[in-house]
Amino acid sequence: MSPTVIILEGYRFFFFSEEGNERPHIHVKKENRLCKFWISPKIKLAKNTRFKDFELKRIEAFVLENQKILLRRWYEYFHTRRKI
């Protein structure tokens, strides 16, 4: 399962449900391109597949603008899953 957190300009921001044991991060997909950004303790690109540099800068700006929302959703989602 990959819950979508937000979609911005066609970029889908989501989690992989089995990755709650890692530090907070977000995956971003658009068409056949995929990347992963750490969102805590600071925002940093972790992995990139096929995104061009200008796209990564745009995505990083989205992550920065929405960091609080992404972190809140991360902790809500994985905290709830641990109780199940």
Biopython code that builds the backbone (N, CA, C, O; Angstrom):
import numpy as np
from Bio.PDB.StructureBuilder import StructureBuilder

atoms = [
    (1, "MET", "N", (0.832, -1.174, 0.000)),
    (1, "MET", "CA", (0.000, 0.000, 0.000)),
    (1, "MET", "C", (0.883, 1.245, 0.000)),
    (1, "MET", "O", (1.900, 1.294, 0.691)),
    (2, "SER", "N", (0.493, 2.230, -0.765)),
    (2, "SER", "CA", (1.251, 3.467, -0.878)),
    (2, "SER", "C", (0.315, 4.659, -0.727)),
    (2, "SER", "O", (-0.165, 5.191, -1.728)),
    (3, "PRO", "N", (0.046, 5.089, 0.501)),
    (3, "PRO", "CA", (-0.898, 6.185, 0.694)),
    (3, "PRO", "C", (-0.384, 7.510, 0.126)),
    (3, "PRO", "O", (0.739, 7.929, 0.406)),
    (4, "THR", "N", (-1.218, 8.149, -0.668)),
    (4, "THR", "CA", (-0.894, 9.451, -1.233)),
    (4, "THR", "C", (-1.140, 10.526, -0.181)),
    (4, "THR", "O", (-2.185, 10.545, 0.469)),
    (5, "VAL", "N", (-0.177, 11.409, -0.024)),
    (5, "VAL", "CA", (-0.298, 12.505, 0.919)),
    (5, "VAL", "C", (-0.846, 13.740, 0.211)),
    (5, "VAL", "O", (-1.749, 14.410, 0.713)),
    (6, "ILE", "N", (-0.291, 14.028, -0.955)),
    (6, "ILE", "CA", (-0.684, 15.217, -1.701)),
    (6, "ILE", "C", (-0.270, 15.052, -3.159)),
    (6, "ILE", "O", (0.671, 14.320, -3.467)),
    (7, "ILE", "N", (-0.969, 15.729, -4.041)),
    (7, "ILE", "CA", (-0.582, 15.794, -5.454)),
    (7, "ILE", "C", (-0.457, 17.263, -5.815)),
    (7, "ILE", "O", (-1.404, 18.032, -5.645)),
    (8, "LEU", "N", (0.708, 17.653, -6.311)),
    (8, "LEU", "CA", (0.973, 19.034, -6.696)),
    (8, "LEU", "C", (1.541, 19.046, -8.111)),
    (8, "LEU", "O", (2.567, 18.422, -8.381)),
    (9, "GLU", "N", (0.879, 19.748, -8.998)),
    (9, "GLU", "CA", (1.341, 19.884, -10.384)),
    (9, "GLU", "C", (1.676, 18.530, -11.015)),
    (9, "GLU", "O", (2.634, 18.413, -11.779)),
    (10, "GLY", "N", (0.895, 17.531, -10.696)),
    (10, "GLY", "CA", (1.099, 16.208, -11.266)),
    (10, "GLY", "C", (2.106, 15.344, -10.532)),
    (10, "GLY", "O", (2.271, 14.174, -10.875)),
    (11, "TYR", "N", (2.784, 15.887, -9.532)),
    (11, "TYR", "CA", (3.723, 15.117, -8.719)),
    (11, "TYR", "C", (2.940, 14.481, -7.572)),
    (11, "TYR", "O", (2.262, 15.171, -6.810)),
    (12, "ARG", "N", (3.040, 13.176, -7.460)),
    (12, "ARG", "CA", (2.356, 12.454, -6.382)),
    (12, "ARG", "C", (3.331, 12.226, -5.239)),
    (12, "ARG", "O", (4.374, 11.599, -5.424)),
    (13, "PHE", "N", (2.994, 12.737, -4.050)),
    (13, "PHE", "CA", (3.811, 12.597, -2.854)),
    (13, "PHE", "C", (3.188, 11.494, -2.006)),
    (13, "PHE", "O", (2.010, 11.575, -1.658)),
    (14, "PHE", "N", (3.962, 10.466, -1.670)),
    (14, "PHE", "CA", (3.391, 9.305, -0.993)),
    (14, "PHE", "C", (4.413, 8.592, -0.127)),
    (14, "PHE", "O", (5.615, 8.850, -0.200)),
    (15, "PHE", "N", (3.894, 7.678, 0.706)),
    (15, "PHE", "CA", (4.722, 6.796, 1.537)),
    (15, "PHE", "C", (4.559, 5.369, 1.049)),
    (15, "PHE", "O", (3.535, 5.019, 0.461)),
    (16, "PHE", "N", (5.567, 4.546, 1.293)),
    (16, "PHE", "CA", (5.415, 3.099, 1.185)),
    (16, "PHE", "C", (5.119, 2.607, 2.598)),
    (16, "PHE", "O", (5.869, 2.903, 3.528)),
    (17, "SER", "N", (4.056, 1.875, 2.760)),
    (17, "SER", "CA", (3.580, 1.520, 4.098)),
    (17, "SER", "C", (4.553, 0.661, 4.908)),
    (17, "SER", "O", (4.455, 0.627, 6.135)),
    (18, "GLU", "N", (5.471, -0.019, 4.266)),
    (18, "GLU", "CA", (6.401, -0.873, 5.005)),
    (18, "GLU", "C", (7.672, -0.135, 5.424)),
    (18, "GLU", "O", (8.592, -0.760, 5.952)),
    (19, "GLU", "N", (7.743, 1.162, 5.204)),
    (19, "GLU", "CA", (8.977, 1.904, 5.496)),
    (19, "GLU", "C", (8.907, 2.757, 6.765)),
    (19, "GLU", "O", (9.693, 3.691, 6.919)),
    (20, "GLY", "N", (7.998, 2.457, 7.655)),
    (20, "GLY", "CA", (7.866, 3.225, 8.883)),
    (20, "GLY", "C", (9.033, 3.095, 9.832)),
    (20, "GLY", "O", (9.139, 3.868, 10.784)),
    (21, "ASN", "N", (9.917, 2.129, 9.597)),
    (21, "ASN", "CA", (11.086, 1.957, 10.456)),
    (21, "ASN", "C", (12.239, 2.877, 10.043)),
    (21, "ASN", "O", (13.239, 2.966, 10.755)),
    (22, "GLU", "N", (12.111, 3.555, 8.913)),
    (22, "GLU", "CA", (13.122, 4.513, 8.474)),
    (22, "GLU", "C", (12.789, 5.884, 9.042)),
    (22, "GLU", "O", (11.690, 6.108, 9.550)),
    (23, "ARG", "N", (13.748, 6.796, 8.949)),
    (23, "ARG", "CA", (13.426, 8.159, 9.379)),
    (23, "ARG", "C", (12.436, 8.774, 8.389)),
    (23, "ARG", "O", (12.330, 8.292, 7.261)),
    (24, "PRO", "N", (11.711, 9.817, 8.777)),
    (24, "PRO", "CA", (10.663, 10.372, 7.917)),
    (24, "PRO", "C", (11.178, 10.780, 6.531)),
    (24, "PRO", "O", (12.198, 11.455, 6.393)),
    (25, "HIS", "N", (10.440, 10.347, 5.527)),
    (25, "HIS", "CA", (10.786, 10.666, 4.143)),
    (25, "HIS", "C", (9.521, 10.617, 3.290)),
    (25, "HIS", "O", (8.473, 10.136, 3.722)),
    (26, "ILE", "N", (9.649, 11.120, 2.089)),
    (26, "ILE", "CA", (8.531, 11.128, 1.155)),
    (26, "ILE", "C", (9.034, 10.685, -0.211)),
    (26, "ILE", "O", (10.124, 11.069, -0.636)),
    (27, "HIS", "N", (8.237, 9.880, -0.892)),
    (27, "HIS", "CA", (8.520, 9.493, -2.267)),
    (27, "HIS", "C", (7.690, 10.394, -3.171)),
    (27, "HIS", "O", (6.585, 10.807, -2.820)),
    (28, "VAL", "N", (8.246, 10.687, -4.336)),
    (28, "VAL", "CA", (7.554, 11.532, -5.300)),
    (28, "VAL", "C", (7.631, 10.852, -6.660)),
    (28, "VAL", "O", (8.696, 10.423, -7.102)),
    (29, "LYS", "N", (6.469, 10.764, -7.313)),
    (29, "LYS", "CA", (6.404, 10.090, -8.614)),
    (29, "LYS", "C", (5.649, 10.957, -9.602)),
    (29, "LYS", "O", (4.655, 11.602, -9.269)),
    (30, "LYS", "N", (6.147, 10.953, -10.819)),
    (30, "LYS", "CA", (5.450, 11.570, -11.945)),
    (30, "LYS", "C", (5.841, 10.769, -13.171)),
    (30, "LYS", "O", (7.015, 10.689, -13.535)),
    (31, "GLU", "N", (4.838, 10.179, -13.800)),
    (31, "GLU", "CA", (5.050, 9.300, -14.956)),
    (31, "GLU", "C", (6.030, 8.197, -14.569)),
    (31, "GLU", "O", (5.762, 7.453, -13.626)),
    (32, "ASN", "N", (7.154, 8.070, -15.268)),
    (32, "ASN", "CA", (8.105, 6.992, -14.957)),
    (32, "ASN", "C", (9.285, 7.474, -14.115)),
    (32, "ASN", "O", (10.316, 6.806, -14.040)),
    (33, "ARG", "N", (9.129, 8.636, -13.484)),
    (33, "ARG", "CA", (10.204, 9.204, -12.670)),
    (33, "ARG", "C", (9.840, 9.074, -11.188)),
    (33, "ARG", "O", (8.676, 9.187, -10.802)),
    (34, "LEU", "N", (10.860, 8.837, -10.378)),
    (34, "LEU", "CA", (10.641, 8.612, -8.952)),
    (34, "LEU", "C", (11.835, 9.152, -8.169)),
    (34, "LEU", "O", (12.984, 9.011, -8.587)),
    (35, "CYS", "N", (11.541, 9.769, -7.031)),
    (35, "CYS", "CA", (12.622, 10.196, -6.138)),
    (35, "CYS", "C", (12.158, 10.062, -4.697)),
    (35, "CYS", "O", (10.982, 9.829, -4.420)),
    (36, "LYS", "N", (13.109, 10.214, -3.793)),
    (36, "LYS", "CA", (12.846, 10.107, -2.363)),
    (36, "LYS", "C", (13.592, 11.236, -1.666)),
    (36, "LYS", "O", (14.780, 11.456, -1.906)),
    (37, "PHE", "N", (12.878, 11.946, -0.799)),
    (37, "PHE", "CA", (13.479, 13.016, -0.007)),
    (37, "PHE", "C", (13.322, 12.703, 1.473)),
    (37, "PHE", "O", (12.240, 12.333, 1.928)),
    (38, "TRP", "N", (14.419, 12.855, 2.224)),
    (38, "TRP", "CA", (14.322, 12.839, 3.675)),
    (38, "TRP", "C", (13.625, 14.134, 4.063)),
    (38, "TRP", "O", (13.906, 15.182, 3.481)),
    (39, "ILE", "N", (12.723, 14.082, 5.034)),
    (39, "ILE", "CA", (12.032, 15.293, 5.468)),
    (39, "ILE", "C", (12.352, 15.646, 6.923)),
    (39, "ILE", "O", (11.846, 16.638, 7.447)),
    (40, "SER", "N", (13.179, 14.846, 7.565)),
    (40, "SER", "CA", (13.613, 15.132, 8.928)),
    (40, "SER", "C", (14.925, 14.393, 9.173)),
    (40, "SER", "O", (15.050, 13.258, 8.712)),
    (41, "PRO", "N", (15.889, 14.947, 9.853)),
    (41, "PRO", "CA", (15.832, 16.232, 10.526)),
    (41, "PRO", "C", (15.937, 17.423, 9.567)),
    (41, "PRO", "O", (15.521, 18.530, 9.909)),
    (42, "LYS", "N", (16.491, 17.202, 8.369)),
    (42, "LYS", "CA", (16.475, 18.269, 7.371)),
    (42, "LYS", "C", (16.103, 17.672, 6.015)),
    (42, "LYS", "O", (16.211, 16.463, 5.806)),
    (43, "ILE", "N", (15.680, 18.507, 5.125)),
    (43, "ILE", "CA", (15.269, 18.060, 3.796)),
    (43, "ILE", "C", (16.507, 17.786, 2.958)),
    (43, "ILE", "O", (17.395, 18.628, 2.826)),
    (44, "LYS", "N", (16.542, 16.569, 2.389)),
    (44, "LYS", "CA", (17.697, 16.179, 1.585)),
    (44, "LYS", "C", (17.275, 15.094, 0.606)),
    (44, "LYS", "O", (16.540, 14.174, 0.966)),
    (45, "LEU", "N", (17.736, 15.204, -0.618)),
    (45, "LEU", "CA", (17.469, 14.175, -1.618)),
    (45, "LEU", "C", (18.155, 12.879, -1.198)),
    (45, "LEU", "O", (19.349, 12.870, -0.902)),
    (46, "ALA", "N", (17.397, 11.789, -1.174)),
    (46, "ALA", "CA", (17.945, 10.485, -0.802)),
    (46, "ALA", "C", (18.185, 9.611, -2.025)),
    (46, "ALA", "O", (19.147, 8.843, -2.070)),
    (47, "LYS", "N", (17.298, 9.733, -3.027)),
    (47, "LYS", "CA", (17.395, 8.864, -4.197)),
    (47, "LYS", "C", (16.661, 9.523, -5.359)),
    (47, "LYS", "O", (15.655, 10.205, -5.167)),
    (48, "ASN", "N", (17.177, 9.311, -6.560)),
    (48, "ASN", "CA", (16.542, 9.866, -7.748)),
    (48, "ASN", "C", (16.613, 8.880, -8.902)),
    (48, "ASN", "O", (17.664, 8.301, -9.179)),
    (49, "THR", "N", (15.489, 8.697, -9.566)),
    (49, "THR", "CA", (15.425, 7.880, -10.773)),
    (49, "THR", "C", (14.708, 8.686, -11.854)),
    (49, "THR", "O", (13.483, 8.803, -11.850)),
    (50, "ARG", "N", (15.482, 9.230, -12.765)),
    (50, "ARG", "CA", (15.004, 9.889, -13.987)),
    (50, "ARG", "C", (14.531, 11.336, -13.874)),
    (50, "ARG", "O", (14.240, 11.943, -14.905)),
    (51, "PHE", "N", (14.440, 11.912, -12.698)),
    (51, "PHE", "CA", (14.086, 13.329, -12.630)),
    (51, "PHE", "C", (15.291, 14.162, -13.041)),
    (51, "PHE", "O", (16.427, 13.844, -12.687)),
    (52, "LYS", "N", (15.042, 15.209, -13.776)),
    (52, "LYS", "CA", (16.100, 16.144, -14.154)),
    (52, "LYS", "C", (16.316, 17.124, -12.995)),
    (52, "LYS", "O", (15.460, 17.275, -12.124)),
    (53, "ASP", "N", (17.474, 17.781, -13.004)),
    (53, "ASP", "CA", (17.842, 18.679, -11.909)),
    (53, "ASP", "C", (16.789, 19.764, -11.665)),
    (53, "ASP", "O", (16.461, 20.056, -10.515)),
    (54, "PHE", "N", (16.263, 20.356, -12.726)),
    (54, "PHE", "CA", (15.292, 21.431, -12.531)),
    (54, "PHE", "C", (14.015, 20.904, -11.876)),
    (54, "PHE", "O", (13.368, 21.622, -11.114)),
    (55, "GLU", "N", (13.648, 19.643, -12.171)),
    (55, "GLU", "CA", (12.479, 19.048, -11.524)),
    (55, "GLU", "C", (12.755, 18.783, -10.045)),
    (55, "GLU", "O", (11.891, 19.009, -9.197)),
    (56, "LEU", "N", (13.946, 18.308, -9.743)),
    (56, "LEU", "CA", (14.309, 18.036, -8.356)),
    (56, "LEU", "C", (14.283, 19.317, -7.523)),
    (56, "LEU", "O", (13.875, 19.298, -6.362)),
    (57, "LYS", "N", (14.714, 20.420, -8.114)),
    (57, "LYS", "CA", (14.659, 21.701, -7.392)),
    (57, "LYS", "C", (13.213, 22.103, -7.127)),
    (57, "LYS", "O", (12.898, 22.623, -6.057)),
    (58, "ARG", "N", (12.334, 21.864, -8.096)),
    (58, "ARG", "CA", (10.908, 22.184, -7.923)),
    (58, "ARG", "C", (10.297, 21.291, -6.839)),
    (58, "ARG", "O", (9.561, 21.770, -5.976)),
    (59, "ILE", "N", (10.601, 20.009, -6.888)),
    (59, "ILE", "CA", (10.093, 19.067, -5.892)),
    (59, "ILE", "C", (10.617, 19.427, -4.503)),
    (59, "ILE", "O", (9.860, 19.423, -3.532)),
    (60, "GLU", "N", (11.899, 19.736, -4.409)),
    (60, "GLU", "CA", (12.474, 20.112, -3.119)),
    (60, "GLU", "C", (11.772, 21.353, -2.558)),
    (60, "GLU", "O", (11.546, 21.441, -1.351)),
    (61, "ALA", "N", (11.428, 22.308, -3.422)),
    (61, "ALA", "CA", (10.692, 23.498, -2.980)),
    (61, "ALA", "C", (9.309, 23.106, -2.447)),
    (61, "ALA", "O", (8.858, 23.644, -1.436)),
    (62, "PHE", "N", (8.633, 22.163, -3.130)),
    (62, "PHE", "CA", (7.342, 21.663, -2.652)),
    (62, "PHE", "C", (7.497, 21.010, -1.276)),
    (62, "PHE", "O", (6.691, 21.234, -0.373)),
    (63, "VAL", "N", (8.538, 20.208, -1.136)),
    (63, "VAL", "CA", (8.776, 19.522, 0.144)),
    (63, "VAL", "C", (9.026, 20.550, 1.244)),
    (63, "VAL", "O", (8.480, 20.434, 2.341)),
    (64, "LEU", "N", (9.834, 21.535, 0.959)),
    (64, "LEU", "CA", (10.126, 22.579, 1.941)),
    (64, "LEU", "C", (8.852, 23.333, 2.328)),
    (64, "LEU", "O", (8.604, 23.565, 3.511)),
    (65, "GLU", "N", (8.049, 23.713, 1.340)),
    (65, "GLU", "CA", (6.811, 24.451, 1.592)),
    (65, "GLU", "C", (5.803, 23.632, 2.396)),
    (65, "GLU", "O", (4.992, 24.195, 3.131)),
    (66, "ASN", "N", (5.850, 22.317, 2.260)),
    (66, "ASN", "CA", (4.858, 21.437, 2.882)),
    (66, "ASN", "C", (5.453, 20.523, 3.945)),
    (66, "ASN", "O", (4.825, 19.534, 4.325)),
    (67, "GLN", "N", (6.638, 20.830, 4.426)),
    (67, "GLN", "CA", (7.336, 19.949, 5.363)),
    (67, "GLN", "C", (6.500, 19.628, 6.596)),
    (67, "GLN", "O", (6.448, 18.471, 7.014)),
    (68, "LYS", "N", (5.852, 20.616, 7.184)),
    (68, "LYS", "CA", (5.061, 20.369, 8.397)),
    (68, "LYS", "C", (3.916, 19.404, 8.112)),
    (68, "LYS", "O", (3.651, 18.499, 8.903)),
    (69, "ILE", "N", (3.245, 19.594, 6.995)),
    (69, "ILE", "CA", (2.140, 18.699, 6.616)),
    (69, "ILE", "C", (2.665, 17.293, 6.380)),
    (69, "ILE", "O", (2.075, 16.323, 6.855)),
    (70, "LEU", "N", (3.768, 17.174, 5.651)),
    (70, "LEU", "CA", (4.339, 15.855, 5.348)),
    (70, "LEU", "C", (4.746, 15.137, 6.624)),
    (70, "LEU", "O", (4.479, 13.945, 6.781)),
    (71, "LEU", "N", (5.389, 15.854, 7.532)),
    (71, "LEU", "CA", (5.793, 15.237, 8.800)),
    (71, "LEU", "C", (4.583, 14.831, 9.627)),
    (71, "LEU", "O", (4.559, 13.740, 10.198)),
    (72, "ARG", "N", (3.590, 15.689, 9.697)),
    (72, "ARG", "CA", (2.386, 15.347, 10.459)),
    (72, "ARG", "C", (1.736, 14.092, 9.894)),
    (72, "ARG", "O", (1.360, 13.194, 10.647)),
    (73, "ARG", "N", (1.604, 14.027, 8.586)),
    (73, "ARG", "CA", (0.992, 12.852, 7.955)),
    (73, "ARG", "C", (1.840, 11.603, 8.176)),
    (73, "ARG", "O", (1.303, 10.517, 8.393)),
    (74, "TRP", "N", (3.165, 11.754, 8.122)),
    (74, "TRP", "CA", (4.063, 10.622, 8.378)),
    (74, "TRP", "C", (3.791, 10.044, 9.769)),
    (74, "TRP", "O", (3.556, 8.844, 9.913)),
    (75, "TYR", "N", (3.826, 10.897, 10.782)),
    (75, "TYR", "CA", (3.648, 10.415, 12.149)),
    (75, "TYR", "C", (2.230, 9.906, 12.400)),
    (75, "TYR", "O", (2.050, 8.927, 13.123)),
    (76, "GLU", "N", (1.235, 10.544, 11.821)),
    (76, "GLU", "CA", (-0.138, 10.046, 11.955)),
    (76, "GLU", "C", (-0.254, 8.653, 11.341)),
    (76, "GLU", "O", (-0.809, 7.743, 11.956)),
    (77, "TYR", "N", (0.263, 8.494, 10.143)),
    (77, "TYR", "CA", (0.126, 7.220, 9.441)),
    (77, "TYR", "C", (0.890, 6.101, 10.142)),
    (77, "TYR", "O", (0.317, 5.047, 10.418)),
    (78, "PHE", "N", (2.161, 6.309, 10.432)),
    (78, "PHE", "CA", (2.968, 5.225, 10.991)),
    (78, "PHE", "C", (2.671, 4.985, 12.470)),
    (78, "PHE", "O", (2.814, 3.856, 12.940)),
    (79, "HIS", "N", (2.271, 5.995, 13.204)),
    (79, "HIS", "CA", (1.876, 5.795, 14.603)),
    (79, "HIS", "C", (0.613, 4.928, 14.652)),
    (79, "HIS", "O", (0.520, 4.017, 15.474)),
    (80, "THR", "N", (-0.349, 5.206, 13.784)),
    (80, "THR", "CA", (-1.583, 4.431, 13.729)),
    (80, "THR", "C", (-1.302, 2.984, 13.331)),
    (80, "THR", "O", (-1.896, 2.063, 13.891)),
    (81, "ARG", "N", (-0.401, 2.775, 12.367)),
    (81, "ARG", "CA", (-0.095, 1.423, 11.907)),
    (81, "ARG", "C", (0.577, 0.597, 12.992)),
    (81, "ARG", "O", (0.366, -0.614, 13.058)),
    (82, "ARG", "N", (1.382, 1.222, 13.844)),
    (82, "ARG", "CA", (2.054, 0.486, 14.912)),
    (82, "ARG", "C", (1.079, -0.042, 15.947)),
    (82, "ARG", "O", (1.353, -1.042, 16.611)),
    (83, "LYS", "N", (-0.060, 0.627, 16.089)),
    (83, "LYS", "CA", (-1.057, 0.193, 17.066)),
    (83, "LYS", "C", (-1.862, -1.001, 16.575)),
    (83, "LYS", "O", (-2.491, -1.696, 17.373)),
    (84, "ILE", "N", (-1.846, -1.244, 15.269)),
    (84, "ILE", "CA", (-2.671, -2.334, 14.699)),
    (84, "ILE", "C", (-2.036, -3.674, 14.982)),
    (84, "ILE", "O", (-2.574, -4.708, 14.586)),
]
sb = StructureBuilder()
sb.init_structure("model")
sb.init_model(0)
sb.init_chain("A")
sb.init_seg("    ")
for serial, (resi, resn, name, xyz) in enumerate(atoms, 1):
    if name == "N":
        sb.init_residue(resn, " ", resi, " ")
    sb.init_atom(name, np.array(xyz, "f"), 0.0, 1.0, " ", f" {name:<3s}", serial, name[0])
structure = sb.get_structure()
